[in-house]
C-alpha cells in the first residue's frame, strides 16, 4: 500500500496531547467558575447575617454563620408565598395546555393526507416573520375579557410555532409503514397518536414540555401587562418588584418575627426560590436534547 493511498485523518480526530488536555481542563474550570460564582454569591448572601453583610458591603462569598431565617420569612406567608403558588399553577396548567395543543397541531401537520396542509403550515411559519405586536394583542385580550385573569398568562402565548415545527419534524421521522400498518388494522388517528406516535416521541415531548415550562416560569411581561391586582402576580413579577426596584420586601413577605432578616438576604432568598425549581428540571431532561431537538429541527 502506497503512502498516497492512506487516507489522512483530520487533526481534530487525533488523540489530544497531554498539554492540550491540561489546557482544556483549565479552560473548562475557568468557565465553570465564572458561571458558578454569581450563584454562589446569591446563595451565600441569602444565608448571611446582618453583621456579615454590613462588613462585606452587602454581598458575601461564604456565610460564616448560615441561617435560613430569610427563607422561613419569605415562605411563611404573604406576597412571595402567594406568588410561588401562582407561578407553580400557571406553569403546570399552561404547560399541559400548550403541550397538548402542540402535539395535536404537529401530528396533523405531519400527515400526508391532510387537506390544505401546505396552507396551514405556511400560516404557522408566517408567524415567525409577522408578530401581532403588543397593542393589538392587549386589545384582543381586553375584548375577550381576560384582563386581570390568570388565563391571560397562558392563552395569548399558549402555542409556539417553533415548537410545532420541531415536534412535526420529529413525528415525520417515524416510519410511515408503521402508521400505515396500524391504519390497515383499523386504528384511527387518535389511537395511532396515543399508542404509537407519543410512545416513540418521548424525547421531543419532554424537551418541548421543558421549553414551555421554563417559558411560563420565567414569564413576567404578560403579568405586568394584563394583571392589575398585585395579589395575582406570579413570582417573577414579585422578584422584579422587590429585587430590581428595591421595594420593602420584609413588610410584604408577611413579617411575623420580632427581628427580621436583612433586606439583602430576603432579596437573594427570593432569587434562589425563583431559580432553583426550574434549574432542578434540566439534569433530568438534558439527555433528551440531542434526540429531541436536533432530529426534529433537521427533519423539519
Beta strands, then each sheet from edge to edge (+ up, - down):
end
